[in-house]
């Protein structure tokens, strides 16, 4: 019988790619879902959708599992307390459950922003989640700090591709905007790398940032995206005071009403000068082809 992988966060953007990759590799998957209908299109003999909630159903989810793959988390919340309750506390709780159940391997999908926890509540919560897991689980542990993830089904990067399709790419300005670097990973590559390396133990004891492309400036991104779409894409730096004012307003609406994404914390993440990575995925999808696939998926929507 193939190994059983217990999965949280399987209904999310990365999670759906991950579940598909695990099933394609022949693993049995037990995926936690508050709303099972979100995975109703993924029918497979080796997929069991476990209806439940993170925290209250952890032990039932991981019973008999060979590996726990914890991907569930919040991208934003109204308060630091709210985001910590999920990204730190819930992560630590399920790691403790995995330890108590003698699960032989635990994989945490974290974020590259955890390397700079001072930037935002999100980054702080992801770093705290890593520490909570390391404290609670003493078995074979791998921490995957995902860089900027893109691919079909991602609503977070869709606005960038919408602008690119019109031949423009607005970016946060400032005197050093041309020097900012970022790693990016195609969702299918990330899922395949976790299957090929992390699940089998290749990342045990490590913190890694798997990427499709290791270091990309905004101008290079515009050039590659234009090549993928067969158009010219112009980078448009937006004055920093204007963006800060908008982010300040969004920070207020986010805290009061849960509305808005570009908060001051998220802006600090965007302005950080070096999000590059050296952990290049072997046999990754050519970057321009990955951009083309992603753009084409949005055109079909």
GINORJO-V766368 format. One line per field, one symbol per residue. ss: DSSP state (~ for helix, > for strand, _ for the rest). phi: phi as a letter, one per 20 degrees, with the letter a starting at -180 (. if undefined). burial: + if it has 16 or more other ideal C-beta (glycine too) atoms within 10 Angstrom, else -. Layout:
ss = ???
phi = ???
burial = ???
This chain:
ss = ___>>>>>____~~~~~~~~~~~~___>>>>>>__~~~~_______>>>>>______~~~~~____>>>>_________~~~~~~~~~~~~~~~~~~~~~____>>>>>>>~~~~~____~~~~~~~~~~~~~~~~___>>>>>>>_>>>_______~~~~~~~~__>>>>>____~~~_>>>>>>~~~~~~~~~~~~________>>__>_>>>>_~~~~~~~~~~~~____>>>>>_~~~~~~~~~~~~~~~~~~______~~~~~~~~__>>____>______~~~~~~~~~~~~~__
phi = .fgddecdmfeegfgfffffffffeneecddfbfcgffdfeeeafeddeefrcfoecffffegmfecddedfrdebbfcffffffefdffffffffffffelffbccdedcgfffcfffbfffffffffffffffecdefccddefffdbqgneffeggffffgfenccfcfeofdffefcbeccfgfffffffffdffeofdgmcdccfbecebcefffffffffffemceddfcfegfgffffffffffffffecmdodeefffffffeffbdfbdeffflffggffffffffffffff
burial = --+++++++++++++++++++++-+-+++++++----++--+----+-++-+-+--++--++--++++++++++-++-----++-++++++++++++++-+-+-+++++++++++++-++++++++++++-+++-++---++++++++++++++--++-++-++----+-++++--+--++++++++++++++++-+++---+---++++++++-++++-++++++-++---+-+-------+---+--++--+-----+-+++++++++++--+++-+++--++-++-++++++--+---
